[in-house]
Amino acid sequence: LGWYCRQFPNAKTKSEVKYGECTPCYMTLPESDIAEIKLLFPNVKLVFLARDLIDRAWSALLMELRNAVRGVEVGKFSINDKTDQRHLDQMDKESNPNNYDDDYFLERLQHSTHRVRSDYTTGLRRWLKYFDKDQLLIVNYNQISENPKLVLEKICSHIGVESKILLDKLSDDELKTRKNTAVGSTKDKPIRPSLRKKMEKYLGPFATDFNSLLEELG
């Protein structure tokens, strides 16, 4: 993790600048990587945005579908897309979730790529094995849209940043602006009722485990 460490040049000093990054991939890290992060940054502050399991899984499935149609390997979530607009429009039609049955999405949901990311409890327990629970802030994802100022205040307080300075620079419109949202035929596509019931059944145990962990953490 030498390269990783160099991305946070002043992390071990008393610099007023706070360094960090965000990616859901942290939830999938093996213990060996977490142990090394602990060694490099023992006082790091962790923030976990807990999204409704079904909504998170559906969003990930749609993103994977869009990328798969564009030629991205199944299980991957990135692409350097240089396709012309005409082909993009055609691929957009092919990535319409209505063209795929429930079995397709359930099979993908059970793939390790999605299963690991749905298991909040196992992922968080790996981190809590090396970091104190006071270093971890769990935020309800829904609060980002319901009360973005409150979320920023919580996170700023957790990482040791004065929230007023930040909030004074952000307008209400900026706080309400959605970033990195879906596009094309998958944008705002609801889950059909038959699929939702099957997803609820599969993801139910993960939700139960996560609720138990929240109670345990207080």
Backbone bond lengths (Angstrom), bond angles and torsions (degrees), N, CA, C in turn:
res aa  C-N    CA-C-N  psi(-1)  N-CA   C-N-CA  omega(-1)  CA-C   N-CA-C  phi
1 L - - - 1.463 - - 1.525 112.50 -
2 G 1.347 116.57 24.17 1.456 119.90 178.69 1.510 112.66 -58.79
3 W 1.360 115.63 -46.77 1.468 120.08 178.55 1.520 110.27 -59.83
4 Y 1.319 115.76 -43.05 1.472 120.90 -179.23 1.524 110.41 -59.38
5 C 1.307 116.30 -44.20 1.464 121.39 -177.53 1.521 111.10 -62.79
6 R 1.340 116.11 -35.15 1.467 119.61 -178.00 1.512 113.03 -71.38
7 Q 1.324 117.85 -11.87 1.464 120.34 178.48 1.530 111.79 -78.26
8 F 1.326 117.26 -9.96 1.461 122.52 -179.05 1.530 108.39 -126.38
9 P 1.338 116.56 70.47 1.469 121.70 -169.13 1.517 115.86 -59.38
10 N 1.332 117.93 -32.96 1.461 120.14 -176.19 1.520 113.10 -112.19
11 A 1.329 116.11 19.14 1.467 119.72 -174.10 1.522 112.85 -63.44
12 K 1.343 117.23 -26.79 1.459 119.69 -176.86 1.525 112.69 -97.39
13 T 1.337 116.90 5.91 1.459 121.09 177.33 1.513 109.50 -105.09
14 K 1.311 116.52 -179.52 1.466 121.21 178.61 1.526 111.19 -95.17
15 S 1.319 116.24 30.48 1.457 121.59 178.74 1.525 110.54 -58.71
16 E 1.341 116.25 143.38 1.460 120.63 178.21 1.525 111.20 -73.02
17 V 1.331 116.61 -16.95 1.459 120.85 179.43 1.527 109.03 -80.19
18 K 1.325 115.36 131.07 1.465 120.92 178.23 1.526 109.35 -101.63
19 Y 1.303 116.32 129.34 1.452 121.30 -179.60 1.527 109.99 -106.79
20 G 1.329 115.05 145.36 1.453 118.67 177.67 1.510 110.99 -174.04
21 E 1.299 115.83 178.75 1.459 121.88 175.86 1.520 108.46 -157.23
22 C 1.316 115.87 169.07 1.466 118.50 179.62 1.526 110.21 -138.00
23 T 1.312 115.45 137.48 1.459 122.59 174.30 1.520 108.32 -166.10
24 P 1.334 117.88 138.76 1.465 120.10 176.62 1.522 112.73 -65.98
25 C 1.328 116.68 -13.05 1.467 120.00 -178.43 1.525 112.36 -65.85
26 Y 1.337 117.81 -19.94 1.453 119.57 177.54 1.531 110.95 -60.38
27 M 1.324 116.29 -29.69 1.470 120.00 -179.49 1.522 112.46 -68.30
28 T 1.315 117.10 -19.33 1.464 120.97 -176.19 1.523 112.64 -100.27
29 L 1.336 117.64 -0.02 1.466 119.99 -176.87 1.528 111.29 -65.19
30 P 1.324 116.98 141.80 1.472 120.54 175.04 1.526 109.81 -73.89
31 E 1.316 115.89 162.87 1.466 120.93 -178.09 1.525 112.11 -57.86
32 S 1.329 117.37 -34.94 1.463 119.91 -178.00 1.527 111.51 -60.45
33 D 1.342 116.55 -39.61 1.464 120.09 178.64 1.527 111.16 -70.74
34 I 1.318 116.54 -40.25 1.463 120.48 179.14 1.524 110.29 -63.96
35 A 1.322 116.26 -40.17 1.463 120.56 178.16 1.522 110.86 -62.17
36 E 1.327 116.65 -37.80 1.467 119.64 179.38 1.523 110.89 -70.93
37 I 1.329 117.19 -37.83 1.468 120.33 175.75 1.519 109.85 -62.28
38 K 1.318 116.10 -39.73 1.467 120.57 176.61 1.526 110.73 -59.63
39 L 1.315 116.55 -41.09 1.458 121.06 179.94 1.526 111.23 -66.73
40 L 1.337 116.04 -40.48 1.464 120.54 -177.65 1.522 112.56 -77.46
41 F 1.357 116.21 -40.40 1.463 121.22 -175.39 1.529 109.84 -132.74
42 P 1.321 117.68 73.00 1.473 120.55 -174.53 1.524 114.23 -64.53
43 N 1.328 117.69 -23.21 1.462 120.70 -176.82 1.521 113.03 -104.49
44 V 1.333 116.68 16.06 1.462 120.51 -177.26 1.536 110.64 -59.70
45 K 1.339 115.40 148.51 1.461 121.61 175.21 1.529 108.57 -102.66
46 L 1.307 116.02 130.71 1.461 121.90 -176.63 1.524 110.43 -108.05
47 V 1.330 116.00 137.65 1.462 121.46 177.59 1.522 108.05 -128.01
48 F 1.325 116.48 126.21 1.457 121.57 178.54 1.520 109.11 -118.92
49 L 1.332 116.55 120.61 1.463 121.82 176.95 1.525 108.22 -90.56
50 A 1.323 115.83 110.45 1.467 121.14 -174.97 1.531 109.50 -92.58
51 R 1.312 115.14 103.94 1.463 120.53 178.73 1.518 109.75 -93.32
52 D 1.318 116.97 151.71 1.459 120.90 173.12 1.523 108.56 -49.78
53 L 1.325 116.70 130.20 1.461 120.97 -172.42 1.526 113.18 -59.45
54 I 1.324 116.14 -39.51 1.465 119.19 -179.00 1.526 110.40 -70.12
55 D 1.324 117.01 -44.24 1.463 120.30 179.04 1.524 111.06 -62.61
56 R 1.340 116.58 -40.81 1.468 119.87 -179.90 1.518 110.83 -64.70
57 A 1.339 115.43 -45.10 1.460 119.81 -178.34 1.524 111.17 -65.05
58 W 1.327 116.93 -42.05 1.464 120.52 -179.53 1.529 110.45 -63.76
59 S 1.315 117.11 -42.76 1.461 121.15 178.19 1.527 110.50 -60.62
60 A 1.336 116.63 -44.02 1.467 120.69 -179.87 1.530 111.69 -67.02
61 L 1.327 116.71 -38.57 1.461 120.66 179.02 1.524 111.30 -64.34
62 L 1.335 116.45 -40.73 1.458 120.14 179.23 1.521 111.13 -67.80
63 M 1.324 116.84 -40.29 1.466 119.99 177.87 1.525 110.26 -63.54
64 E 1.333 116.19 -42.93 1.455 119.92 178.22 1.523 111.01 -62.25
65 L 1.332 116.60 -39.97 1.462 120.88 179.45 1.525 110.78 -63.08
66 R 1.336 116.66 -45.54 1.462 120.18 178.00 1.527 110.56 -58.29
67 N 1.315 115.99 -45.34 1.456 120.00 -177.73 1.524 112.45 -69.55
68 A 1.340 116.58 -37.84 1.464 120.41 179.82 1.530 111.02 -61.50
69 V 1.333 115.74 -41.25 1.466 120.24 178.05 1.529 110.59 -63.45
70 R 1.330 115.94 -29.94 1.466 121.13 179.47 1.532 112.67 -85.88
71 G 1.338 116.17 1.63 1.451 118.89 175.36 1.515 115.53 97.45
72 V 1.344 117.16 9.59 1.464 119.85 178.19 1.519 108.83 -79.45
73 E 1.308 117.01 137.97 1.460 122.34 -179.64 1.527 110.50 -56.74
74 V 1.327 116.53 135.82 1.459 121.29 179.18 1.523 110.01 -57.23
75 G 1.317 115.34 133.12 1.459 119.89 -178.27 1.508 112.70 96.92
76 K 1.353 117.15 -9.76 1.454 121.55 176.74 1.525 108.65 -101.84
77 F 1.336 114.90 160.40 1.459 117.60 -173.69 1.523 113.37 -133.98
78 S 1.318 117.81 28.31 1.454 118.97 -179.36 1.523 109.59 -142.93
79 I 1.337 114.72 157.47 1.458 119.81 -179.68 1.520 109.68 -160.08
80 N 1.331 115.92 141.65 1.457 121.67 172.29 1.525 105.87 -101.72
81 D 1.323 116.21 89.75 1.456 121.60 -167.74 1.536 111.40 -87.81
82 K 1.348 115.66 114.80 1.461 120.85 177.49 1.523 110.38 -116.52
83 T 1.317 116.95 19.94 1.454 122.28 -178.29 1.515 110.48 -72.28
84 D 1.332 117.14 143.02 1.466 119.68 179.96 1.525 110.02 -71.97
85 Q 1.326 116.80 164.39 1.455 122.36 -172.07 1.518 112.92 -62.03
86 R 1.339 117.53 -36.85 1.463 119.98 -178.46 1.526 110.56 -61.83
87 H 1.322 115.64 -44.15 1.462 119.20 179.46 1.527 111.10 -71.62
88 L 1.317 116.26 -32.36 1.462 119.46 176.49 1.521 110.88 -62.94
89 D 1.343 115.86 -40.95 1.467 119.98 178.94 1.525 110.64 -63.67
90 Q 1.341 116.97 -39.49 1.455 120.88 179.43 1.524 110.43 -66.78
91 M 1.323 116.43 -43.51 1.459 120.01 179.92 1.522 111.30 -67.28
92 D 1.318 115.53 -29.88 1.465 119.61 177.42 1.521 110.21 -63.60
93 K 1.321 116.79 -40.92 1.460 120.58 177.47 1.526 110.57 -64.60
94 E 1.322 116.68 -38.76 1.462 121.02 -178.58 1.527 112.29 -70.60
95 S 1.321 116.62 -20.91 1.464 118.91 -179.22 1.522 112.70 -95.69
96 N 1.324 117.39 12.13 1.460 121.04 176.46 1.530 108.86 -66.10
97 P 1.333 119.04 120.14 1.475 120.78 -176.13 1.520 113.74 -61.48
98 N 1.334 117.02 -20.23 1.468 119.38 178.53 1.526 112.10 -67.32
99 N 1.332 116.09 -14.67 1.463 120.11 179.34 1.527 112.48 -84.01
100 Y 1.332 117.40 -1.71 1.456 121.77 -175.01 1.530 109.55 -124.45
101 D 1.336 116.21 138.57 1.458 119.91 -176.52 1.525 111.57 -83.49
102 D 1.332 115.56 174.30 1.467 121.12 -178.22 1.528 111.84 -59.50
103 D 1.328 116.80 -39.39 1.460 120.62 -177.27 1.520 111.76 -60.45
104 Y 1.324 116.16 -36.75 1.472 119.29 178.70 1.524 110.36 -59.76
105 F 1.338 116.34 -49.28 1.459 119.97 -176.49 1.531 111.71 -70.28
106 L 1.320 117.27 -36.01 1.463 119.71 178.41 1.522 111.52 -66.27
107 E 1.322 116.51 -39.38 1.461 120.09 177.14 1.521 110.53 -62.64
108 R 1.330 116.93 -42.54 1.455 120.45 179.17 1.534 110.70 -67.51
109 L 1.335 116.03 -38.36 1.461 120.31 -178.60 1.527 111.29 -61.44
110 Q 1.338 116.29 -32.45 1.461 120.45 -178.12 1.531 112.93 -85.32
111 H 1.328 116.30 -4.54 1.459 120.04 175.58 1.525 108.88 -66.21
112 S 1.330 116.82 149.36 1.463 120.43 -176.22 1.520 112.85 -57.14
113 T 1.332 117.54 -31.80 1.459 120.92 178.74 1.518 111.23 -55.23
114 H 1.324 116.57 -44.68 1.462 121.01 -177.57 1.527 112.05 -89.49
115 R 1.315 116.58 -34.41 1.462 119.29 -178.61 1.528 111.05 -61.86
116 V 1.323 117.02 -45.84 1.460 120.90 -179.19 1.526 111.37 -62.87
117 R 1.318 116.16 -40.00 1.467 120.17 -178.83 1.528 112.10 -74.49
118 S 1.313 117.14 -17.15 1.464 120.87 177.08 1.518 112.56 -87.68
119 D 1.317 115.66 -16.51 1.467 120.86 -177.40 1.532 109.54 -91.54
120 Y 1.338 115.67 73.94 1.460 120.75 -178.17 1.529 111.78 -56.12
121 T 1.320 115.99 -42.02 1.462 120.71 -172.60 1.529 112.18 -63.56
122 T 1.323 116.90 -49.06 1.460 119.81 -179.61 1.526 110.85 -61.95
123 G 1.334 116.05 -42.33 1.458 119.71 179.36 1.517 112.29 -62.73
124 L 1.330 116.94 -45.68 1.463 120.54 -178.84 1.527 111.58 -68.48
125 R 1.317 116.90 -35.85 1.468 118.81 179.57 1.527 111.31 -65.43
126 R 1.316 117.99 -30.87 1.467 119.66 175.64 1.528 109.91 -62.44
127 W 1.335 116.49 -41.17 1.465 120.43 179.42 1.532 110.94 -71.73
128 L 1.322 116.62 -39.65 1.466 120.23 -178.06 1.524 112.20 -70.51
129 K 1.308 116.75 -13.72 1.462 120.43 175.50 1.531 110.38 -70.78
130 Y 1.347 116.05 -24.39 1.462 120.71 -176.70 1.528 113.85 -114.70
131 F 1.337 116.95 -20.74 1.454 120.54 -178.07 1.525 110.58 -122.18
132 D 1.320 115.91 145.53 1.455 121.19 178.58 1.528 110.07 -66.53
133 K 1.312 115.96 148.90 1.466 119.31 -177.92 1.520 112.14 -63.52
134 D 1.335 117.88 -24.00 1.460 120.49 177.75 1.526 111.96 -70.69
135 Q 1.316 117.42 -15.11 1.461 121.03 177.05 1.525 111.54 -85.20
136 L 1.309 116.61 -6.38 1.465 121.82 -177.19 1.523 111.07 -110.86
137 L 1.325 116.11 126.88 1.457 122.61 173.22 1.521 108.27 -113.01
138 I 1.327 116.47 123.36 1.462 121.12 176.72 1.521 108.30 -104.35
139 V 1.326 115.93 122.54 1.463 121.96 -175.72 1.524 109.66 -113.57
140 N 1.318 116.28 134.08 1.463 121.89 174.71 1.532 108.39 -69.03
141 Y 1.316 116.58 117.47 1.466 122.06 -176.72 1.527 112.28 -55.49
142 N 1.321 116.79 -36.39 1.464 120.21 -177.49 1.522 112.37 -62.55
143 Q 1.334 116.53 -25.78 1.456 119.07 -179.18 1.523 112.34 -68.33
144 I 1.324 117.58 -18.37 1.466 120.49 179.62 1.525 109.86 -60.62
145 S 1.328 116.83 -41.54 1.463 120.26 178.90 1.525 112.15 -88.17
146 E 1.329 116.69 -31.94 1.468 120.11 -177.32 1.528 112.61 -75.98
147 N 1.323 116.25 -39.01 1.462 120.08 -177.16 1.535 109.37 -152.11
148 P 1.349 117.00 72.45 1.467 119.82 -175.52 1.526 113.65 -60.96
149 K 1.314 117.54 -32.64 1.465 120.02 179.31 1.528 110.84 -63.90
150 L 1.327 116.02 -42.03 1.456 120.21 179.63 1.528 110.52 -62.52
151 V 1.338 116.45 -40.90 1.463 120.67 179.28 1.526 110.39 -62.16
152 L 1.331 115.99 -45.68 1.460 119.42 179.57 1.527 111.22 -63.39
153 E 1.318 116.41 -39.24 1.464 120.06 178.98 1.531 110.63 -63.26
154 K 1.331 116.58 -42.04 1.468 120.91 178.80 1.520 111.13 -62.51
155 I 1.336 115.37 -46.63 1.457 119.37 -177.44 1.523 110.98 -67.73
156 C 1.330 116.58 -42.75 1.464 119.87 178.82 1.525 111.10 -60.43
157 S 1.326 116.25 -43.17 1.456 120.33 179.06 1.526 110.57 -62.48
158 H 1.323 115.81 -39.40 1.462 121.14 -177.73 1.526 111.83 -66.31
159 I 1.336 117.03 -40.54 1.463 119.82 -175.87 1.526 112.53 -93.47
160 G 1.336 116.97 -2.77 1.456 120.15 176.33 1.512 115.14 84.20
161 V 1.322 116.01 39.00 1.464 121.75 178.82 1.523 108.71 -119.53
162 E 1.328 116.89 140.67 1.459 121.29 177.87 1.524 109.20 -72.01
163 S 1.328 116.87 113.33 1.464 120.91 -174.15 1.522 113.13 -69.41
164 K 1.309 118.46 -30.72 1.469 121.39 -175.87 1.525 110.96 -61.09
165 I 1.327 116.73 -40.13 1.461 120.53 179.74 1.520 110.67 -60.65
166 L 1.313 116.26 -42.37 1.463 120.96 179.93 1.517 111.51 -70.32
167 L 1.331 116.38 -48.79 1.463 120.51 -175.67 1.521 112.19 -64.89
168 D 1.330 117.32 -31.32 1.470 120.17 178.62 1.525 111.89 -65.76
169 K 1.326 116.72 -22.93 1.464 120.97 -178.52 1.526 112.56 -90.36
170 L 1.327 116.67 -9.56 1.462 120.62 -176.85 1.520 111.21 -109.13
171 S 1.336 115.79 128.22 1.461 120.36 176.46 1.519 109.57 -79.82
172 D 1.327 116.17 165.22 1.467 120.55 177.57 1.524 111.13 -60.82
173 D 1.348 116.04 -37.01 1.467 119.77 179.52 1.524 111.01 -64.88
174 E 1.328 116.43 -40.12 1.457 120.01 179.02 1.525 110.97 -65.16
175 L 1.315 116.08 -38.16 1.460 120.01 179.98 1.524 111.96 -67.67
176 K 1.331 116.83 -29.42 1.459 121.18 -177.00 1.529 112.81 -90.71
177 T 1.331 117.15 -10.00 1.463 120.59 -176.47 1.525 110.92 -70.78
178 R 1.320 116.62 127.56 1.462 121.24 178.58 1.521 109.96 -83.45
179 K 1.321 115.63 137.67 1.457 121.51 -179.66 1.527 109.86 -115.01
180 N 1.333 114.64 150.59 1.464 120.53 173.55 1.527 112.16 54.57
181 T 1.329 116.32 45.03 1.464 120.70 -178.22 1.532 110.77 -91.06
182 A 1.321 115.32 162.87 1.461 121.02 -179.67 1.525 110.49 -66.50
183 V 1.330 115.02 156.43 1.455 120.67 179.03 1.524 108.99 -131.09
184 G 1.345 115.80 167.85 1.454 120.96 172.97 1.515 114.07 67.44
185 S 1.335 115.29 -146.82 1.458 121.52 -171.90 1.526 113.14 -68.14
186 T 1.335 118.04 -16.98 1.464 119.59 179.68 1.528 112.19 -93.15
187 K 1.317 117.62 -5.94 1.463 120.82 -177.02 1.522 110.73 -64.91
188 D 1.332 115.43 124.37 1.468 122.75 176.09 1.533 113.17 56.29
189 K 1.320 117.37 27.87 1.463 120.04 178.45 1.531 109.22 -77.85
190 P 1.331 117.40 120.33 1.467 119.52 178.89 1.524 110.99 -74.80
191 I 1.314 115.44 159.74 1.462 120.45 175.93 1.523 108.31 -81.40
192 R 1.305 117.61 128.95 1.463 118.41 179.15 1.537 108.81 -66.54
193 P 1.334 117.63 147.22 1.467 122.34 -173.55 1.524 114.34 -52.81
194 S 1.333 117.50 -41.64 1.468 119.96 -177.81 1.522 111.12 -63.36
195 L 1.323 117.04 -39.32 1.455 121.43 -179.82 1.525 110.87 -73.33
196 R 1.315 116.16 -38.68 1.470 119.26 179.41 1.525 110.98 -58.74
197 K 1.341 117.57 -43.15 1.461 120.56 -179.86 1.525 111.06 -60.74
198 K 1.315 117.01 -40.39 1.461 120.96 -179.40 1.531 110.80 -70.22
199 M 1.326 116.09 -37.20 1.464 119.73 178.00 1.525 110.65 -68.16
200 E 1.334 116.49 -38.52 1.470 120.61 177.69 1.526 110.70 -60.52
201 K 1.320 115.98 -41.61 1.468 120.28 -179.32 1.529 110.68 -65.39
202 Y 1.332 116.91 -43.18 1.465 120.41 -177.52 1.529 111.48 -71.45
203 L 1.336 116.87 -40.97 1.462 120.72 -174.55 1.527 113.04 -87.78
204 G 1.329 117.17 -10.12 1.461 120.90 -178.41 1.521 114.45 -52.13
205 P 1.338 118.72 -48.80 1.467 119.67 179.84 1.527 113.43 -60.65
206 F 1.330 117.00 -35.43 1.462 120.06 177.50 1.529 110.29 -64.64
207 A 1.341 116.11 -39.95 1.464 120.39 179.20 1.525 110.69 -65.47
208 T 1.336 116.38 -41.51 1.466 120.68 179.39 1.530 110.76 -61.41
209 D 1.324 116.36 -44.58 1.466 121.10 179.46 1.524 110.94 -62.60
210 F 1.327 116.23 -40.74 1.466 119.74 -178.26 1.525 110.99 -67.84
211 N 1.323 116.98 -40.67 1.473 120.10 177.17 1.526 110.94 -61.63
212 S 1.322 116.11 -37.37 1.465 120.23 177.82 1.521 111.05 -65.22
213 L 1.331 116.23 -39.76 1.457 120.24 178.62 1.529 110.53 -65.51
214 L 1.317 117.67 -40.34 1.460 121.03 178.76 1.526 110.78 -61.38
215 E 1.319 116.42 -41.45 1.467 120.09 177.29 1.519 110.64 -64.31
216 E 1.306 115.46 -39.79 1.475 120.86 -179.55 1.537 110.91 -64.41
217 L 1.327 115.66 -38.69 1.471 119.79 -178.28 1.521 112.32 -78.16
218 G 1.333 114.94 -16.37 1.461 119.02 179.00 1.511 112.32 80.68
